[in-house]
Amino acid sequence: MKISFDFEKPLAELQQQIDKVVQIEDKNKLDMSATIAELEAKLAQAQKDIYGNLTGWQKVQISRHPERPYTLQYIELMCDDFIEMHGDRTVGDDKAIVGGFATLGGQTVMIIGHQKGRNTKERQYRNFGMANPEGYRKALRLMRLAEKFNKPVITLIDTPGAYPGLEAEERGQGEAIARNLLEMSVLKVPVICVIIGEGASGGALGIGIGDRVLMLDNSWYSVISPENCSTILWKTWENKERAAEVLKLTSTEMLKNKLIDGVVKEPLGGAHQDPVAMANILKKQLIKELAQLKQKEITQLVSERIDKFCSMGVVIEDEPEVAEAPAPVKQAE
């Protein structure tokens, strides 16, 4: 059964009407082509109206669709000769982050990304896409390997956040992410980061520092999820829709605020509607971005990368007010 959201109910109803008319046509050998065409036209218009005016919360819902393509599916559809590499050479192999060398458009790249699961067993195996410190250290090891062989790095981000468990903190979750931020900012190869689904907090930033940061149209990128933001501000999850609007977490708002470099359009209704088409669109965009980045000297690339992230945000410091010296008191003669 196809999974749909509340705001997609009008589309589901129209599709059911079309299916019923087709069944009647087949059963009674009638020509219902005019009715079918009319309903299909209504469905197409309704899709444009609904998907062309999505709220922030609705985009968050689409980004979490269980049939949405994940990193390994994108790699399968976009790349050839993928060789997955494992382990951080310290603790173990974090299954929430996958990566390895692959061929993209005839050139070798290092591709790294978060990986979620399709069913309960897979989700537990992948820890719901929430990486432990060893996941970020594995990613950094692969990035350094790419730098050693002068190969571009592509990261695909899709995580509800870094794993917040006690054992993750004991093994240095904050340090691992901070180390990645530092090392990625000076990595001497082109780096492209793409938010393909959820981009939450430091879990996303841990592999999110690049020369180009792109977002798929129905993805989100923020310091906190709408639910957790609502819980902090209003002590309940009930205001998650309001929080999603206030956070300005959609690709449109992120581009407007100059926090990302571009938006990659999805097939109508979301990437899950046509994963093959989505992979082709993303592949063309990645090849285009790589061609532009390869024309720049490494020193220029690193300098521009650092300047881009350092220029984000505005801090205004008010000049401290200088108190006027009190007027001298005249002594009585």
FENWO-V813666 format. One record per residue. N is the residue number from 1. RES is the residue in one small letter. PHI is phi in whole degrees, 0 to 359 (none if undefined). OMEGA is omega in whole degrees, 0 to 359 (* if undefined). Layout:
{{N | RES | PHI | OMEGA} {N | RES | PHI | OMEGA}}
This chain:
{{1 | m | none | 182} {2 | k | 289 | 181} {3 | i | 272 | 178} {4 | s | 222 | 181} {5 | f | 258 | 182} {6 | d | 303 | 183} {7 | f | 289 | 178} {8 | e | 264 | 182} {9 | k | 303 | 178} {10 | p | 302 | 179} {11 | l | 290 | 180} {12 | a | 296 | 180} {13 | e | 294 | 178} {14 | l | 296 | 179} {15 | q | 294 | 177} {16 | q | 296 | 177} {17 | q | 297 | 179} {18 | i | 298 | 180} {19 | d | 298 | 180} {20 | k | 294 | 180} {21 | v | 296 | 178} {22 | v | 297 | 179} {23 | q | 297 | 178} {24 | i | 298 | 179} {25 | e | 299 | 181} {26 | d | 290 | 184} {27 | k | 289 | 185} {28 | n | 258 | 179} {29 | k | 55 | 179} {30 | l | 254 | 176} {31 | d | 266 | 181} {32 | m | 249 | 185} {33 | s | 299 | 180} {34 | a | 295 | 179} {35 | t | 294 | 179} {36 | i | 298 | 180} {37 | a | 298 | 179} {38 | e | 295 | 179} {39 | l | 294 | 178} {40 | e | 295 | 177} {41 | a | 295 | 177} {42 | k | 296 | 179} {43 | l | 296 | 180} {44 | a | 298 | 179} {45 | q | 293 | 179} {46 | a | 297 | 177} {47 | q | 298 | 179} {48 | k | 296 | 181} {49 | d | 294 | 183} {50 | i | 286 | 185} {51 | y | 284 | 177} {52 | g | 274 | 182} {53 | n | 225 | 181} {54 | l | 286 | 174} {55 | t | 280 | 178} {56 | g | 300 | 181} {57 | w | 294 | 179} {58 | q | 295 | 177} {59 | k | 292 | 175} {60 | v | 298 | 179} {61 | q | 299 | 180} {62 | i | 296 | 180} {63 | s | 297 | 181} {64 | r | 258 | 182} {65 | h | 303 | 184} {66 | p | 297 | 179} {67 | e | 260 | 180} {68 | r | 293 | 181} {69 | p | 298 | 176} {70 | y | 254 | 187} {71 | t | 305 | 184} {72 | l | 297 | 177} {73 | q | 290 | 176} {74 | y | 297 | 180} {75 | i | 298 | 180} {76 | e | 298 | 184} {77 | l | 278 | 185} {78 | m | 260 | 194} {79 | c | 244 | 172} {80 | d | 242 | 171} {81 | d | 57 | 179} {82 | f | 288 | 178} {83 | i | 241 | 182} {84 | e | 286 | 180} {85 | m | 243 | 190} {86 | h | 236 | 168} {87 | g | 82 | 177} {88 | d | 257 | 180} {89 | r | 65 | 179} {90 | t | 226 | 184} {91 | v | 249 | 183} {92 | g | 177 | 182} {93 | d | 251 | 179} {94 | d | 276 | 184} {95 | k | 283 | 180} {96 | a | 284 | 176} {97 | i | 235 | 178} {98 | v | 241 | 179} {99 | g | 185 | 178} {100 | g | 167 | 178} {101 | f | 284 | 178} {102 | a | 207 | 177} {103 | t | 256 | 180} {104 | l | 236 | 180} {105 | g | 60 | 178} {106 | g | 86 | 179} {107 | q | 236 | 182} {108 | t | 278 | 178} {109 | v | 226 | 169} {110 | m | 262 | 182} {111 | i | 244 | 186} {112 | i | 227 | 179} {113 | g | 193 | 174} {114 | h | 285 | 180} {115 | q | 228 | 175} {116 | k | 260 | 180} {117 | g | 242 | 181} {118 | r | 270 | 180} {119 | n | 228 | 185} {120 | t | 301 | 181} {121 | k | 296 | 180} {122 | e | 293 | 180} {123 | r | 297 | 176} {124 | q | 293 | 180} {125 | y | 297 | 181} {126 | r | 268 | 181} {127 | n | 56 | 177} {128 | f | 59 | 180} {129 | g | 78 | 180} {130 | m | 260 | 187} {131 | a | 279 | 170} {132 | n | 272 | 179} {133 | p | 305 | 181} {134 | e | 294 | 176} {135 | g | 292 | 179} {136 | y | 289 | 177} {137 | r | 288 | 173} {138 | k | 297 | 179} {139 | a | 301 | 180} {140 | l | 294 | 177} {141 | r | 300 | 180} {142 | l | 290 | 178} {143 | m | 295 | 178} {144 | r | 294 | 177} {145 | l | 295 | 177} {146 | a | 297 | 179} {147 | e | 295 | 180} {148 | k | 299 | 181} {149 | f | 260 | 176} {150 | n | 57 | 179} {151 | k | 243 | 180} {152 | p | 297 | 179} {153 | v | 246 | 175} {154 | i | 237 | 178} {155 | t | 242 | 178} {156 | l | 245 | 189} {157 | i | 256 | 178} {158 | d | 200 | 184} {159 | t | 212 | 173} {160 | p | 282 | 179} {161 | g | 139 | 174} {162 | a | 293 | 183} {163 | y | 298 | 185} {164 | p | 266 | 183} {165 | g | 291 | 181} {166 | l | 301 | 182} {167 | e | 295 | 177} {168 | a | 293 | 178} {169 | e | 294 | 179} {170 | e | 296 | 181} {171 | r | 269 | 172} {172 | g | 90 | 180} {173 | q | 300 | 182} {174 | g | 298 | 181} {175 | e | 294 | 182} {176 | a | 297 | 179} {177 | i | 292 | 180} {178 | a | 299 | 178} {179 | r | 299 | 179} {180 | n | 296 | 178} {181 | l | 301 | 180} {182 | l | 294 | 186} {183 | e | 290 | 180} {184 | m | 293 | 181} {185 | s | 293 | 181} {186 | v | 240 | 180} {187 | l | 297 | 189} {188 | k | 267 | 173} {189 | v | 214 | 176} {190 | p | 299 | 181} {191 | v | 230 | 176} {192 | i | 238 | 180} {193 | c | 244 | 181} {194 | v | 230 | 173} {195 | i | 275 | 185} {196 | i | 262 | 181} {197 | g | 205 | 178} {198 | e | 268 | 177} {199 | g | 230 | 188} {200 | a | 256 | 165} {201 | s | 55 | 182} {202 | g | 295 | 177} {203 | g | 300 | 177} {204 | a | 278 | 182} {205 | l | 297 | 182} {206 | g | 302 | 173} {207 | i | 229 | 188} {208 | g | 243 | 179} {209 | i | 262 | 184} {210 | g | 211 | 176} {211 | d | 293 | 176} {212 | r | 230 | 175} {213 | v | 243 | 183} {214 | l | 245 | 175} {215 | m | 230 | 168} {216 | l | 290 | 188} {217 | d | 305 | 183} {218 | n | 256 | 174} {219 | s | 254 | 176} {220 | w | 221 | 187} {221 | y | 214 | 185} {222 | s | 199 | 179} {223 | v | 288 | 182} {224 | i | 203 | 178} {225 | s | 285 | 179} {226 | p | 302 | 181} {227 | e | 296 | 181} {228 | n | 290 | 176} {229 | c | 298 | 179} {230 | s | 298 | 180} {231 | t | 297 | 181} {232 | i | 288 | 186} {233 | l | 279 | 186} {234 | w | 240 | 177} {235 | k | 62 | 179} {236 | t | 201 | 177} {237 | w | 279 | 188} {238 | e | 298 | 182} {239 | n | 260 | 183} {240 | k | 297 | 179} {241 | e | 295 | 178} {242 | r | 296 | 180} {243 | a | 298 | 180} {244 | a | 298 | 179} {245 | e | 287 | 182} {246 | v | 293 | 183} {247 | l | 290 | 181} {248 | k | 55 | 189} {249 | l | 266 | 182} {250 | t | 284 | 180} {251 | s | 299 | 180} {252 | t | 297 | 181} {253 | e | 291 | 180} {254 | m | 296 | 177} {255 | l | 292 | 179} {256 | k | 299 | 180} {257 | n | 273 | 175} {258 | k | 62 | 177} {259 | l | 261 | 173} {260 | i | 227 | 185} {261 | d | 255 | 181} {262 | g | 181 | 179} {263 | v | 241 | 179} {264 | v | 259 | 182} {265 | k | 292 | 178} {266 | e | 254 | 171} {267 | p | 303 | 182} {268 | l | 305 | 180} {269 | g | 98 | 178} {270 | g | 119 | 183} {271 | a | 299 | 182} {272 | h | 291 | 179} {273 | q | 291 | 181} {274 | d | 206 | 182} {275 | p | 303 | 181} {276 | v | 295 | 178} {277 | a | 297 | 179} {278 | m | 298 | 179} {279 | a | 297 | 178} {280 | n | 294 | 178} {281 | i | 297 | 181} {282 | l | 294 | 180} {283 | k | 300 | 179} {284 | k | 299 | 180} {285 | q | 293 | 179} {286 | l | 295 | 179} {287 | i | 297 | 178} {288 | k | 297 | 180} {289 | e | 294 | 179} {290 | l | 297 | 179} {291 | a | 299 | 179} {292 | q | 290 | 182} {293 | l | 290 | 182} {294 | k | 292 | 179} {295 | q | 282 | 183} {296 | k | 262 | 174} {297 | e | 291 | 183} {298 | i | 300 | 180} {299 | t | 299 | 178} {300 | q | 293 | 181} {301 | l | 299 | 181} {302 | v | 294 | 180} {303 | s | 298 | 179} {304 | e | 293 | 178} {305 | r | 297 | 180} {306 | i | 296 | 181} {307 | d | 299 | 182} {308 | k | 299 | 182} {309 | f | 284 | 178} {310 | c | 289 | 182} {311 | s | 274 | 180} {312 | m | 286 | 179} {313 | g | 88 | 181} {314 | v | 230 | 176} {315 | v | 238 | 179} {316 | i | 247 | 179} {317 | e | 256 | 177} {318 | d | 284 | 177} {319 | e | 293 | 179} {320 | p | 297 | 179} {321 | e | 287 | 179} {322 | v | 264 | 181} {323 | a | 291 | 178} {324 | e | 288 | 179} {325 | a | 293 | 179} {326 | p | 298 | 179} {327 | a | 295 | 181} {328 | p | 297 | 179} {329 | v | 273 | 181} {330 | k | 287 | 178} {331 | q | 278 | 177} {332 | a | 292 | 178} {333 | e | 284 | *}}
